[in-house]
Structure formats: structure tokens, C-alpha cells
Amino acid sequence: MISKALTDAREWKLAQLPSNPQPPKPLIRSEPSPNRDELTPIFTDAVWNSTTGQAGLGWVFDDPASPSHHHATSTLVASPLLAESLAVHAAITSALSCEMNSIKILSDSQTLINTINRRSMNLEIFGVLQDIYLLSSSFKSIKFEFVVRSKNVQADSLAKQALWALNSFII
């Protein structure tokens, strides 16, 4: 009987609404900075050897917290535009594997950036464009911007080093 009375008392107490509920006050109020760009800039570039059909690709995550440099090579590349699109594709794939969700791709290929931003199709790079468009939907936010060559020196250097390393192994 005492046990039942205690159980009933607990149930009654839990069922009572507080007389003046007040939401907890935050200890720190943070507001987003209007000037802070939350997109991680990724600079991309490619170099192409017309004689061998090889390309060096370079991309730089320009993240103040953890900047990183990446490069790759590709063979059977038919044009400089295809090489540039492969560099953008590699950078996007790399960003996804690093679990980035908001990025800004910067390239010195104005033709490629305009094609991507217009969501146009270009027969020369059709397959890579399709992949870029599909992968782009995986991000919370993604932008593609043209950058002048003088601002893209690091990515250019990485692409040249990758192509040089590929050619140095050929005997």
C-alpha cells in the first residue's frame, strides 16, 4: 500500500506542469560573421603534353585550418580542356573523400568555368562534365569561379611536377 502511494505520488508530480516555464538562456550568443566565406577554396590546374597525351593535375585546398596540396596524372588525354576538367573532377572527388560540404572550385580555365556555370554540354568533355554535375549535388554548397593564372601558381606548379614525375619514369 505504501509502495502504491509512492508510485501514485511520483506520477502525479511528473504530470504537473511547471507554473512558469522559462527557456534556458544561452551562455554565449554567437552570430555569423557577414564577411566570413564558409566555402573552402580549392585551386585547380592542369598541364597537358600534346605529344604523349599525358596530363598533370594539381589542386590545393586553401583551408586556413588545414591546407593541403594534391596532384595526379592522367593518360590518353585528348586536349587541354579535358585536362582542366579532369583536374576539377579530381579536386571535387578529393573534397568529398575529405568530407567537405561547402567548396569553391577556382580554375584559370575560363572556358571550363563558363561551361560548368551555364550547365552546358561540350562534346569534347561530355563524360567528365556529367560526373562533375553529379558529384556537385553531393555538396551543401559549391561554386565554380575563374581565377587569373597569377593567382593559381601553386596548383599550376603541382600539375607541372606531376607531369614531370610521370615523364621521368619513362625510359
Chimera marker file (.cmm) of the C-alpha trace (Angstrom):
<marker_set name="trace">
<marker id="1" x="0.000" y="0.000" z="0.000" r="1" g="1" b="0" radius="0.5"/>
<marker id="2" x="2.863" y="2.395" z="0.832" r="1" g="1" b="0" radius="0.5"/>
<marker id="3" x="4.585" y="1.381" z="-2.396" r="1" g="1" b="0" radius="0.5"/>
<marker id="4" x="1.426" y="2.173" z="-4.387" r="1" g="1" b="0" radius="0.5"/>
<marker id="5" x="1.077" y="5.539" z="-2.666" r="1" g="1" b="0" radius="0.5"/>
<marker id="6" x="4.688" y="6.462" z="-3.503" r="1" g="1" b="0" radius="0.5"/>
<marker id="7" x="4.206" y="5.410" z="-7.142" r="1" g="1" b="0" radius="0.5"/>
<marker id="8" x="0.999" y="7.442" z="-7.403" r="1" g="1" b="0" radius="0.5"/>
<marker id="9" x="2.692" y="10.468" z="-5.831" r="1" g="1" b="0" radius="0.5"/>
<marker id="10" x="5.603" y="10.284" z="-8.342" r="1" g="1" b="0" radius="0.5"/>
<marker id="11" x="3.179" y="10.014" z="-11.268" r="1" g="1" b="0" radius="0.5"/>
<marker id="12" x="1.159" y="12.991" z="-10.010" r="1" g="1" b="0" radius="0.5"/>
<marker id="13" x="4.309" y="15.102" z="-9.555" r="1" g="1" b="0" radius="0.5"/>
<marker id="14" x="5.560" y="14.279" z="-13.055" r="1" g="1" b="0" radius="0.5"/>
<marker id="15" x="2.183" y="15.140" z="-14.560" r="1" g="1" b="0" radius="0.5"/>
<marker id="16" x="2.192" y="18.650" z="-13.071" r="1" g="1" b="0" radius="0.5"/>
<marker id="17" x="3.294" y="21.428" z="-15.469" r="1" g="1" b="0" radius="0.5"/>
<marker id="18" x="5.756" y="23.954" z="-14.120" r="1" g="1" b="0" radius="0.5"/>
<marker id="19" x="3.985" y="27.154" z="-13.158" r="1" g="1" b="0" radius="0.5"/>
<marker id="20" x="6.307" y="29.467" z="-15.120" r="1" g="1" b="0" radius="0.5"/>
<marker id="21" x="8.386" y="27.610" z="-17.710" r="1" g="1" b="0" radius="0.5"/>
<marker id="22" x="11.347" y="29.655" z="-18.901" r="1" g="1" b="0" radius="0.5"/>
<marker id="23" x="13.593" y="28.600" z="-21.738" r="1" g="1" b="0" radius="0.5"/>
<marker id="24" x="17.226" y="28.257" z="-20.758" r="1" g="1" b="0" radius="0.5"/>
<marker id="25" x="19.308" y="31.277" z="-21.645" r="1" g="1" b="0" radius="0.5"/>
<marker id="26" x="22.299" y="30.646" z="-23.876" r="1" g="1" b="0" radius="0.5"/>
<marker id="27" x="25.616" y="31.220" z="-22.200" r="1" g="1" b="0" radius="0.5"/>
<marker id="28" x="27.231" y="32.601" z="-25.351" r="1" g="1" b="0" radius="0.5"/>
<marker id="29" x="25.409" y="34.195" z="-28.205" r="1" g="1" b="0" radius="0.5"/>
<marker id="30" x="27.201" y="33.745" z="-31.469" r="1" g="1" b="0" radius="0.5"/>
<marker id="31" x="26.150" y="35.399" z="-34.679" r="1" g="1" b="0" radius="0.5"/>
<marker id="32" x="27.566" y="34.533" z="-38.060" r="1" g="1" b="0" radius="0.5"/>
<marker id="33" x="30.060" y="36.991" z="-39.366" r="1" g="1" b="0" radius="0.5"/>
<marker id="34" x="28.703" y="38.635" z="-42.522" r="1" g="1" b="0" radius="0.5"/>
<marker id="35" x="32.163" y="38.709" z="-44.128" r="1" g="1" b="0" radius="0.5"/>
<marker id="36" x="33.116" y="35.085" z="-43.446" r="1" g="1" b="0" radius="0.5"/>
<marker id="37" x="33.060" y="32.932" z="-46.533" r="1" g="1" b="0" radius="0.5"/>
<marker id="38" x="32.420" y="29.389" z="-45.373" r="1" g="1" b="0" radius="0.5"/>
<marker id="39" x="33.314" y="27.823" z="-48.706" r="1" g="1" b="0" radius="0.5"/>
<marker id="40" x="36.718" y="26.128" z="-48.713" r="1" g="1" b="0" radius="0.5"/>
<marker id="41" x="38.638" y="27.445" z="-51.725" r="1" g="1" b="0" radius="0.5"/>
<marker id="42" x="40.170" y="24.744" z="-53.926" r="1" g="1" b="0" radius="0.5"/>
<marker id="43" x="42.543" y="25.919" z="-56.651" r="1" g="1" b="0" radius="0.5"/>
<marker id="44" x="42.878" y="23.566" z="-59.636" r="1" g="1" b="0" radius="0.5"/>
<marker id="45" x="45.080" y="23.432" z="-62.701" r="1" g="1" b="0" radius="0.5"/>
<marker id="46" x="46.335" y="21.034" z="-65.346" r="1" g="1" b="0" radius="0.5"/>
<marker id="47" x="49.190" y="20.804" z="-67.815" r="1" g="1" b="0" radius="0.5"/>
<marker id="48" x="48.979" y="18.757" z="-70.984" r="1" g="1" b="0" radius="0.5"/>
<marker id="49" x="51.606" y="17.224" z="-73.235" r="1" g="1" b="0" radius="0.5"/>
<marker id="50" x="50.214" y="17.093" z="-76.778" r="1" g="1" b="0" radius="0.5"/>
<marker id="51" x="52.929" y="14.674" z="-77.923" r="1" g="1" b="0" radius="0.5"/>
<marker id="52" x="52.261" y="11.975" z="-75.300" r="1" g="1" b="0" radius="0.5"/>
<marker id="53" x="48.611" y="12.744" z="-74.449" r="1" g="1" b="0" radius="0.5"/>
<marker id="54" x="49.548" y="12.831" z="-70.778" r="1" g="1" b="0" radius="0.5"/>
<marker id="55" x="48.357" y="15.382" z="-68.249" r="1" g="1" b="0" radius="0.5"/>
<marker id="56" x="49.486" y="16.514" z="-64.837" r="1" g="1" b="0" radius="0.5"/>
<marker id="57" x="46.728" y="17.610" z="-62.472" r="1" g="1" b="0" radius="0.5"/>
<marker id="58" x="47.128" y="19.746" z="-59.370" r="1" g="1" b="0" radius="0.5"/>
<marker id="59" x="44.753" y="21.068" z="-56.729" r="1" g="1" b="0" radius="0.5"/>
<marker id="60" x="45.215" y="22.964" z="-53.481" r="1" g="1" b="0" radius="0.5"/>
<marker id="61" x="42.816" y="23.050" z="-50.537" r="1" g="1" b="0" radius="0.5"/>
<marker id="62" x="43.333" y="26.622" z="-49.353" r="1" g="1" b="0" radius="0.5"/>
<marker id="63" x="41.849" y="25.980" z="-45.915" r="1" g="1" b="0" radius="0.5"/>
<marker id="64" x="43.479" y="28.081" z="-43.165" r="1" g="1" b="0" radius="0.5"/>
<marker id="65" x="42.912" y="25.279" z="-40.635" r="1" g="1" b="0" radius="0.5"/>
<marker id="66" x="44.482" y="22.518" z="-42.739" r="1" g="1" b="0" radius="0.5"/>
<marker id="67" x="45.829" y="23.494" z="-46.157" r="1" g="1" b="0" radius="0.5"/>
<marker id="68" x="46.909" y="20.615" z="-48.379" r="1" g="1" b="0" radius="0.5"/>
<marker id="69" x="48.385" y="20.053" z="-51.829" r="1" g="1" b="0" radius="0.5"/>
<marker id="70" x="47.443" y="17.225" z="-54.181" r="1" g="1" b="0" radius="0.5"/>
<marker id="71" x="48.417" y="16.023" z="-57.625" r="1" g="1" b="0" radius="0.5"/>
<marker id="72" x="47.697" y="13.214" z="-60.042" r="1" g="1" b="0" radius="0.5"/>
<marker id="73" x="48.371" y="12.223" z="-63.610" r="1" g="1" b="0" radius="0.5"/>
<marker id="74" x="46.215" y="11.024" z="-66.441" r="1" g="1" b="0" radius="0.5"/>
<marker id="75" x="46.997" y="9.368" z="-69.756" r="1" g="1" b="0" radius="0.5"/>
<marker id="76" x="45.171" y="9.355" z="-73.077" r="1" g="1" b="0" radius="0.5"/>
<marker id="77" x="44.064" y="12.961" z="-72.586" r="1" g="1" b="0" radius="0.5"/>
<marker id="78" x="42.953" y="14.495" z="-75.876" r="1" g="1" b="0" radius="0.5"/>
<marker id="79" x="43.075" y="18.240" z="-75.115" r="1" g="1" b="0" radius="0.5"/>
<marker id="80" x="43.976" y="20.935" z="-72.597" r="1" g="1" b="0" radius="0.5"/>
<marker id="81" x="40.263" y="21.460" z="-71.840" r="1" g="1" b="0" radius="0.5"/>
<marker id="82" x="39.864" y="17.776" z="-70.992" r="1" g="1" b="0" radius="0.5"/>
<marker id="83" x="42.940" y="18.002" z="-68.735" r="1" g="1" b="0" radius="0.5"/>
<marker id="84" x="41.469" y="21.025" z="-66.916" r="1" g="1" b="0" radius="0.5"/>
<marker id="85" x="38.132" y="19.256" z="-66.452" r="1" g="1" b="0" radius="0.5"/>
<marker id="86" x="39.926" y="16.165" z="-65.088" r="1" g="1" b="0" radius="0.5"/>
<marker id="87" x="41.701" y="18.409" z="-62.550" r="1" g="1" b="0" radius="0.5"/>
<marker id="88" x="38.357" y="19.852" z="-61.394" r="1" g="1" b="0" radius="0.5"/>
<marker id="89" x="36.884" y="16.342" z="-61.206" r="1" g="1" b="0" radius="0.5"/>
<marker id="90" x="39.848" y="15.112" z="-59.135" r="1" g="1" b="0" radius="0.5"/>
<marker id="91" x="39.569" y="18.082" z="-56.766" r="1" g="1" b="0" radius="0.5"/>
<marker id="92" x="35.844" y="17.524" z="-56.230" r="1" g="1" b="0" radius="0.5"/>
<marker id="93" x="36.368" y="13.807" z="-55.622" r="1" g="1" b="0" radius="0.5"/>
<marker id="94" x="39.154" y="14.583" z="-53.162" r="1" g="1" b="0" radius="0.5"/>
<marker id="95" x="36.968" y="17.119" z="-51.318" r="1" g="1" b="0" radius="0.5"/>
<marker id="96" x="34.227" y="14.511" z="-50.985" r="1" g="1" b="0" radius="0.5"/>
<marker id="97" x="36.656" y="11.966" z="-49.576" r="1" g="1" b="0" radius="0.5"/>
<marker id="98" x="37.758" y="14.583" z="-47.022" r="1" g="1" b="0" radius="0.5"/>
<marker id="99" x="34.079" y="15.033" z="-46.099" r="1" g="1" b="0" radius="0.5"/>
<marker id="100" x="33.991" y="18.700" z="-47.059" r="1" g="1" b="0" radius="0.5"/>
<marker id="101" x="30.492" y="20.021" z="-47.611" r="1" g="1" b="0" radius="0.5"/>
<marker id="102" x="30.981" y="23.571" z="-48.910" r="1" g="1" b="0" radius="0.5"/>
<marker id="103" x="33.645" y="24.316" z="-51.505" r="1" g="1" b="0" radius="0.5"/>
<marker id="104" x="34.627" y="26.865" z="-54.115" r="1" g="1" b="0" radius="0.5"/>
<marker id="105" x="36.482" y="25.498" z="-57.156" r="1" g="1" b="0" radius="0.5"/>
<marker id="106" x="38.868" y="28.049" z="-58.665" r="1" g="1" b="0" radius="0.5"/>
<marker id="107" x="40.361" y="27.417" z="-62.104" r="1" g="1" b="0" radius="0.5"/>
<marker id="108" x="42.238" y="29.512" z="-64.634" r="1" g="1" b="0" radius="0.5"/>
<marker id="109" x="40.299" y="27.846" z="-67.475" r="1" g="1" b="0" radius="0.5"/>
<marker id="110" x="37.633" y="30.415" z="-68.228" r="1" g="1" b="0" radius="0.5"/>
<marker id="111" x="36.101" y="28.173" z="-70.903" r="1" g="1" b="0" radius="0.5"/>
<marker id="112" x="35.628" y="25.334" z="-68.419" r="1" g="1" b="0" radius="0.5"/>
<marker id="113" x="34.250" y="27.542" z="-65.626" r="1" g="1" b="0" radius="0.5"/>
<marker id="114" x="31.761" y="29.195" z="-68.007" r="1" g="1" b="0" radius="0.5"/>
<marker id="115" x="30.662" y="25.790" z="-69.324" r="1" g="1" b="0" radius="0.5"/>
<marker id="116" x="30.113" y="24.441" z="-65.799" r="1" g="1" b="0" radius="0.5"/>
<marker id="117" x="28.295" y="27.536" z="-64.546" r="1" g="1" b="0" radius="0.5"/>
<marker id="118" x="25.944" y="27.508" z="-67.542" r="1" g="1" b="0" radius="0.5"/>
<marker id="119" x="25.493" y="23.748" z="-67.085" r="1" g="1" b="0" radius="0.5"/>
<marker id="120" x="26.248" y="23.452" z="-70.765" r="1" g="1" b="0" radius="0.5"/>
<marker id="121" x="27.296" y="20.322" z="-72.552" r="1" g="1" b="0" radius="0.5"/>
<marker id="122" x="30.523" y="20.166" z="-74.509" r="1" g="1" b="0" radius="0.5"/>
<marker id="123" x="31.065" y="17.063" z="-76.615" r="1" g="1" b="0" radius="0.5"/>
<marker id="124" x="34.828" y="17.148" z="-76.014" r="1" g="1" b="0" radius="0.5"/>
<marker id="125" x="34.410" y="16.777" z="-72.224" r="1" g="1" b="0" radius="0.5"/>
<marker id="126" x="30.859" y="15.409" z="-72.034" r="1" g="1" b="0" radius="0.5"/>
<marker id="127" x="31.529" y="12.440" z="-69.720" r="1" g="1" b="0" radius="0.5"/>
<marker id="128" x="33.646" y="14.410" z="-67.255" r="1" g="1" b="0" radius="0.5"/>
<marker id="129" x="31.082" y="17.231" z="-67.172" r="1" g="1" b="0" radius="0.5"/>
<marker id="130" x="28.331" y="14.736" z="-66.375" r="1" g="1" b="0" radius="0.5"/>
<marker id="131" x="30.428" y="13.435" z="-63.461" r="1" g="1" b="0" radius="0.5"/>
<marker id="132" x="31.154" y="16.967" z="-62.225" r="1" g="1" b="0" radius="0.5"/>
<marker id="133" x="27.446" y="17.866" z="-62.306" r="1" g="1" b="0" radius="0.5"/>
<marker id="134" x="26.527" y="14.655" z="-60.483" r="1" g="1" b="0" radius="0.5"/>
<marker id="135" x="29.252" y="14.990" z="-57.817" r="1" g="1" b="0" radius="0.5"/>
<marker id="136" x="28.333" y="18.653" z="-57.265" r="1" g="1" b="0" radius="0.5"/>
<marker id="137" x="24.946" y="17.610" z="-55.927" r="1" g="1" b="0" radius="0.5"/>
<marker id="138" x="26.729" y="15.886" z="-53.009" r="1" g="1" b="0" radius="0.5"/>
<marker id="139" x="27.773" y="19.225" z="-51.516" r="1" g="1" b="0" radius="0.5"/>
<marker id="140" x="25.771" y="21.544" z="-49.317" r="1" g="1" b="0" radius="0.5"/>
<marker id="141" x="27.229" y="24.406" z="-51.333" r="1" g="1" b="0" radius="0.5"/>
<marker id="142" x="29.570" y="24.530" z="-54.319" r="1" g="1" b="0" radius="0.5"/>
<marker id="143" x="30.700" y="27.380" z="-56.554" r="1" g="1" b="0" radius="0.5"/>
<marker id="144" x="32.888" y="27.461" z="-59.629" r="1" g="1" b="0" radius="0.5"/>
<marker id="145" x="34.924" y="30.610" z="-60.253" r="1" g="1" b="0" radius="0.5"/>
<marker id="146" x="37.517" y="31.749" z="-62.742" r="1" g="1" b="0" radius="0.5"/>
<marker id="147" x="40.812" y="32.908" z="-61.262" r="1" g="1" b="0" radius="0.5"/>
<marker id="148" x="43.625" y="34.619" z="-63.132" r="1" g="1" b="0" radius="0.5"/>
<marker id="149" x="46.692" y="32.495" z="-63.784" r="1" g="1" b="0" radius="0.5"/>
<marker id="150" x="48.877" y="34.599" z="-61.474" r="1" g="1" b="0" radius="0.5"/>
<marker id="151" x="46.636" y="33.639" z="-58.515" r="1" g="1" b="0" radius="0.5"/>
<marker id="152" x="46.836" y="29.936" z="-59.409" r="1" g="1" b="0" radius="0.5"/>
<marker id="153" x="50.587" y="29.419" z="-59.178" r="1" g="1" b="0" radius="0.5"/>
<marker id="154" x="50.557" y="26.637" z="-56.549" r="1" g="1" b="0" radius="0.5"/>
<marker id="155" x="48.109" y="24.408" z="-58.416" r="1" g="1" b="0" radius="0.5"/>
<marker id="156" x="49.999" y="25.039" z="-61.666" r="1" g="1" b="0" radius="0.5"/>
<marker id="157" x="53.288" y="24.066" z="-60.034" r="1" g="1" b="0" radius="0.5"/>
<marker id="158" x="51.782" y="20.839" z="-58.648" r="1" g="1" b="0" radius="0.5"/>
<marker id="159" x="50.390" y="19.906" z="-62.065" r="1" g="1" b="0" radius="0.5"/>
<marker id="160" x="53.783" y="20.505" z="-63.712" r="1" g="1" b="0" radius="0.5"/>
<marker id="161" x="55.575" y="18.441" z="-61.051" r="1" g="1" b="0" radius="0.5"/>
<marker id="162" x="53.114" y="15.564" z="-61.532" r="1" g="1" b="0" radius="0.5"/>
<marker id="163" x="53.617" y="15.540" z="-65.308" r="1" g="1" b="0" radius="0.5"/>
<marker id="164" x="57.387" y="15.836" z="-64.934" r="1" g="1" b="0" radius="0.5"/>
<marker id="165" x="57.439" y="12.901" z="-62.469" r="1" g="1" b="0" radius="0.5"/>
<marker id="166" x="55.349" y="10.790" z="-64.864" r="1" g="1" b="0" radius="0.5"/>
<marker id="167" x="57.700" y="11.514" z="-67.775" r="1" g="1" b="0" radius="0.5"/>
<marker id="168" x="60.838" y="10.947" z="-65.709" r="1" g="1" b="0" radius="0.5"/>
<marker id="169" x="59.866" y="7.280" z="-65.214" r="1" g="1" b="0" radius="0.5"/>
<marker id="170" x="59.559" y="6.616" z="-68.933" r="1" g="1" b="0" radius="0.5"/>
<marker id="171" x="62.790" y="5.166" z="-70.334" r="1" g="1" b="0" radius="0.5"/>
<link id1="1" id2="2" r="1" g="1" b="0" radius="0.2"/>
<link id1="2" id2="3" r="1" g="1" b="0" radius="0.2"/>
<link id1="3" id2="4" r="1" g="1" b="0" radius="0.2"/>
<link id1="4" id2="5" r="1" g="1" b="0" radius="0.2"/>
<link id1="5" id2="6" r="1" g="1" b="0" radius="0.2"/>
<link id1="6" id2="7" r="1" g="1" b="0" radius="0.2"/>
<link id1="7" id2="8" r="1" g="1" b="0" radius="0.2"/>
<link id1="8" id2="9" r="1" g="1" b="0" radius="0.2"/>
<link id1="9" id2="10" r="1" g="1" b="0" radius="0.2"/>
<link id1="10" id2="11" r="1" g="1" b="0" radius="0.2"/>
<link id1="11" id2="12" r="1" g="1" b="0" radius="0.2"/>
<link id1="12" id2="13" r="1" g="1" b="0" radius="0.2"/>
<link id1="13" id2="14" r="1" g="1" b="0" radius="0.2"/>
<link id1="14" id2="15" r="1" g="1" b="0" radius="0.2"/>
<link id1="15" id2="16" r="1" g="1" b="0" radius="0.2"/>
<link id1="16" id2="17" r="1" g="1" b="0" radius="0.2"/>
<link id1="17" id2="18" r="1" g="1" b="0" radius="0.2"/>
<link id1="18" id2="19" r="1" g="1" b="0" radius="0.2"/>
<link id1="19" id2="20" r="1" g="1" b="0" radius="0.2"/>
<link id1="20" id2="21" r="1" g="1" b="0" radius="0.2"/>
<link id1="21" id2="22" r="1" g="1" b="0" radius="0.2"/>
<link id1="22" id2="23" r="1" g="1" b="0" radius="0.2"/>
<link id1="23" id2="24" r="1" g="1" b="0" radius="0.2"/>
<link id1="24" id2="25" r="1" g="1" b="0" radius="0.2"/>
<link id1="25" id2="26" r="1" g="1" b="0" radius="0.2"/>
<link id1="26" id2="27" r="1" g="1" b="0" radius="0.2"/>
<link id1="27" id2="28" r="1" g="1" b="0" radius="0.2"/>
<link id1="28" id2="29" r="1" g="1" b="0" radius="0.2"/>
<link id1="29" id2="30" r="1" g="1" b="0" radius="0.2"/>
<link id1="30" id2="31" r="1" g="1" b="0" radius="0.2"/>
<link id1="31" id2="32" r="1" g="1" b="0" radius="0.2"/>
<link id1="32" id2="33" r="1" g="1" b="0" radius="0.2"/>
<link id1="33" id2="34" r="1" g="1" b="0" radius="0.2"/>
<link id1="34" id2="35" r="1" g="1" b="0" radius="0.2"/>
<link id1="35" id2="36" r="1" g="1" b="0" radius="0.2"/>
<link id1="36" id2="37" r="1" g="1" b="0" radius="0.2"/>
<link id1="37" id2="38" r="1" g="1" b="0" radius="0.2"/>
<link id1="38" id2="39" r="1" g="1" b="0" radius="0.2"/>
<link id1="39" id2="40" r="1" g="1" b="0" radius="0.2"/>
<link id1="40" id2="41" r="1" g="1" b="0" radius="0.2"/>
<link id1="41" id2="42" r="1" g="1" b="0" radius="0.2"/>
<link id1="42" id2="43" r="1" g="1" b="0" radius="0.2"/>
<link id1="43" id2="44" r="1" g="1" b="0" radius="0.2"/>
<link id1="44" id2="45" r="1" g="1" b="0" radius="0.2"/>
<link id1="45" id2="46" r="1" g="1" b="0" radius="0.2"/>
<link id1="46" id2="47" r="1" g="1" b="0" radius="0.2"/>
<link id1="47" id2="48" r="1" g="1" b="0" radius="0.2"/>
<link id1="48" id2="49" r="1" g="1" b="0" radius="0.2"/>
<link id1="49" id2="50" r="1" g="1" b="0" radius="0.2"/>
<link id1="50" id2="51" r="1" g="1" b="0" radius="0.2"/>
<link id1="51" id2="52" r="1" g="1" b="0" radius="0.2"/>
<link id1="52" id2="53" r="1" g="1" b="0" radius="0.2"/>
<link id1="53" id2="54" r="1" g="1" b="0" radius="0.2"/>
<link id1="54" id2="55" r="1" g="1" b="0" radius="0.2"/>
<link id1="55" id2="56" r="1" g="1" b="0" radius="0.2"/>
<link id1="56" id2="57" r="1" g="1" b="0" radius="0.2"/>
<link id1="57" id2="58" r="1" g="1" b="0" radius="0.2"/>
<link id1="58" id2="59" r="1" g="1" b="0" radius="0.2"/>
<link id1="59" id2="60" r="1" g="1" b="0" radius="0.2"/>
<link id1="60" id2="61" r="1" g="1" b="0" radius="0.2"/>
<link id1="61" id2="62" r="1" g="1" b="0" radius="0.2"/>
<link id1="62" id2="63" r="1" g="1" b="0" radius="0.2"/>
<link id1="63" id2="64" r="1" g="1" b="0" radius="0.2"/>
<link id1="64" id2="65" r="1" g="1" b="0" radius="0.2"/>
<link id1="65" id2="66" r="1" g="1" b="0" radius="0.2"/>
<link id1="66" id2="67" r="1" g="1" b="0" radius="0.2"/>
<link id1="67" id2="68" r="1" g="1" b="0" radius="0.2"/>
<link id1="68" id2="69" r="1" g="1" b="0" radius="0.2"/>
<link id1="69" id2="70" r="1" g="1" b="0" radius="0.2"/>
<link id1="70" id2="71" r="1" g="1" b="0" radius="0.2"/>
<link id1="71" id2="72" r="1" g="1" b="0" radius="0.2"/>
<link id1="72" id2="73" r="1" g="1" b="0" radius="0.2"/>
<link id1="73" id2="74" r="1" g="1" b="0" radius="0.2"/>
<link id1="74" id2="75" r="1" g="1" b="0" radius="0.2"/>
<link id1="75" id2="76" r="1" g="1" b="0" radius="0.2"/>
<link id1="76" id2="77" r="1" g="1" b="0" radius="0.2"/>
<link id1="77" id2="78" r="1" g="1" b="0" radius="0.2"/>
<link id1="78" id2="79" r="1" g="1" b="0" radius="0.2"/>
<link id1="79" id2="80" r="1" g="1" b="0" radius="0.2"/>
<link id1="80" id2="81" r="1" g="1" b="0" radius="0.2"/>
<link id1="81" id2="82" r="1" g="1" b="0" radius="0.2"/>
<link id1="82" id2="83" r="1" g="1" b="0" radius="0.2"/>
<link id1="83" id2="84" r="1" g="1" b="0" radius="0.2"/>
<link id1="84" id2="85" r="1" g="1" b="0" radius="0.2"/>
<link id1="85" id2="86" r="1" g="1" b="0" radius="0.2"/>
<link id1="86" id2="87" r="1" g="1" b="0" radius="0.2"/>
<link id1="87" id2="88" r="1" g="1" b="0" radius="0.2"/>
<link id1="88" id2="89" r="1" g="1" b="0" radius="0.2"/>
<link id1="89" id2="90" r="1" g="1" b="0" radius="0.2"/>
<link id1="90" id2="91" r="1" g="1" b="0" radius="0.2"/>
<link id1="91" id2="92" r="1" g="1" b="0" radius="0.2"/>
<link id1="92" id2="93" r="1" g="1" b="0" radius="0.2"/>
<link id1="93" id2="94" r="1" g="1" b="0" radius="0.2"/>
<link id1="94" id2="95" r="1" g="1" b="0" radius="0.2"/>
<link id1="95" id2="96" r="1" g="1" b="0" radius="0.2"/>
<link id1="96" id2="97" r="1" g="1" b="0" radius="0.2"/>
<link id1="97" id2="98" r="1" g="1" b="0" radius="0.2"/>
<link id1="98" id2="99" r="1" g="1" b="0" radius="0.2"/>
<link id1="99" id2="100" r="1" g="1" b="0" radius="0.2"/>
<link id1="100" id2="101" r="1" g="1" b="0" radius="0.2"/>
<link id1="101" id2="102" r="1" g="1" b="0" radius="0.2"/>
<link id1="102" id2="103" r="1" g="1" b="0" radius="0.2"/>
<link id1="103" id2="104" r="1" g="1" b="0" radius="0.2"/>
<link id1="104" id2="105" r="1" g="1" b="0" radius="0.2"/>
<link id1="105" id2="106" r="1" g="1" b="0" radius="0.2"/>
<link id1="106" id2="107" r="1" g="1" b="0" radius="0.2"/>
<link id1="107" id2="108" r="1" g="1" b="0" radius="0.2"/>
<link id1="108" id2="109" r="1" g="1" b="0" radius="0.2"/>
<link id1="109" id2="110" r="1" g="1" b="0" radius="0.2"/>
<link id1="110" id2="111" r="1" g="1" b="0" radius="0.2"/>
<link id1="111" id2="112" r="1" g="1" b="0" radius="0.2"/>
<link id1="112" id2="113" r="1" g="1" b="0" radius="0.2"/>
<link id1="113" id2="114" r="1" g="1" b="0" radius="0.2"/>
<link id1="114" id2="115" r="1" g="1" b="0" radius="0.2"/>
<link id1="115" id2="116" r="1" g="1" b="0" radius="0.2"/>
<link id1="116" id2="117" r="1" g="1" b="0" radius="0.2"/>
<link id1="117" id2="118" r="1" g="1" b="0" radius="0.2"/>
<link id1="118" id2="119" r="1" g="1" b="0" radius="0.2"/>
<link id1="119" id2="120" r="1" g="1" b="0" radius="0.2"/>
<link id1="120" id2="121" r="1" g="1" b="0" radius="0.2"/>
<link id1="121" id2="122" r="1" g="1" b="0" radius="0.2"/>
<link id1="122" id2="123" r="1" g="1" b="0" radius="0.2"/>
<link id1="123" id2="124" r="1" g="1" b="0" radius="0.2"/>
<link id1="124" id2="125" r="1" g="1" b="0" radius="0.2"/>
<link id1="125" id2="126" r="1" g="1" b="0" radius="0.2"/>
<link id1="126" id2="127" r="1" g="1" b="0" radius="0.2"/>
<link id1="127" id2="128" r="1" g="1" b="0" radius="0.2"/>
<link id1="128" id2="129" r="1" g="1" b="0" radius="0.2"/>
<link id1="129" id2="130" r="1" g="1" b="0" radius="0.2"/>
<link id1="130" id2="131" r="1" g="1" b="0" radius="0.2"/>
<link id1="131" id2="132" r="1" g="1" b="0" radius="0.2"/>
<link id1="132" id2="133" r="1" g="1" b="0" radius="0.2"/>
<link id1="133" id2="134" r="1" g="1" b="0" radius="0.2"/>
<link id1="134" id2="135" r="1" g="1" b="0" radius="0.2"/>
<link id1="135" id2="136" r="1" g="1" b="0" radius="0.2"/>
<link id1="136" id2="137" r="1" g="1" b="0" radius="0.2"/>
<link id1="137" id2="138" r="1" g="1" b="0" radius="0.2"/>
<link id1="138" id2="139" r="1" g="1" b="0" radius="0.2"/>
<link id1="139" id2="140" r="1" g="1" b="0" radius="0.2"/>
<link id1="140" id2="141" r="1" g="1" b="0" radius="0.2"/>
<link id1="141" id2="142" r="1" g="1" b="0" radius="0.2"/>
<link id1="142" id2="143" r="1" g="1" b="0" radius="0.2"/>
<link id1="143" id2="144" r="1" g="1" b="0" radius="0.2"/>
<link id1="144" id2="145" r="1" g="1" b="0" radius="0.2"/>
<link id1="145" id2="146" r="1" g="1" b="0" radius="0.2"/>
<link id1="146" id2="147" r="1" g="1" b="0" radius="0.2"/>
<link id1="147" id2="148" r="1" g="1" b="0" radius="0.2"/>
<link id1="148" id2="149" r="1" g="1" b="0" radius="0.2"/>
<link id1="149" id2="150" r="1" g="1" b="0" radius="0.2"/>
<link id1="150" id2="151" r="1" g="1" b="0" radius="0.2"/>
<link id1="151" id2="152" r="1" g="1" b="0" radius="0.2"/>
<link id1="152" id2="153" r="1" g="1" b="0" radius="0.2"/>
<link id1="153" id2="154" r="1" g="1" b="0" radius="0.2"/>
<link id1="154" id2="155" r="1" g="1" b="0" radius="0.2"/>
<link id1="155" id2="156" r="1" g="1" b="0" radius="0.2"/>
<link id1="156" id2="157" r="1" g="1" b="0" radius="0.2"/>
<link id1="157" id2="158" r="1" g="1" b="0" radius="0.2"/>
<link id1="158" id2="159" r="1" g="1" b="0" radius="0.2"/>
<link id1="159" id2="160" r="1" g="1" b="0" radius="0.2"/>
<link id1="160" id2="161" r="1" g="1" b="0" radius="0.2"/>
<link id1="161" id2="162" r="1" g="1" b="0" radius="0.2"/>
<link id1="162" id2="163" r="1" g="1" b="0" radius="0.2"/>
<link id1="163" id2="164" r="1" g="1" b="0" radius="0.2"/>
<link id1="164" id2="165" r="1" g="1" b="0" radius="0.2"/>
<link id1="165" id2="166" r="1" g="1" b="0" radius="0.2"/>
<link id1="166" id2="167" r="1" g="1" b="0" radius="0.2"/>
<link id1="167" id2="168" r="1" g="1" b="0" radius="0.2"/>
<link id1="168" id2="169" r="1" g="1" b="0" radius="0.2"/>
<link id1="169" id2="170" r="1" g="1" b="0" radius="0.2"/>
<link id1="170" id2="171" r="1" g="1" b="0" radius="0.2"/>
</marker_set>
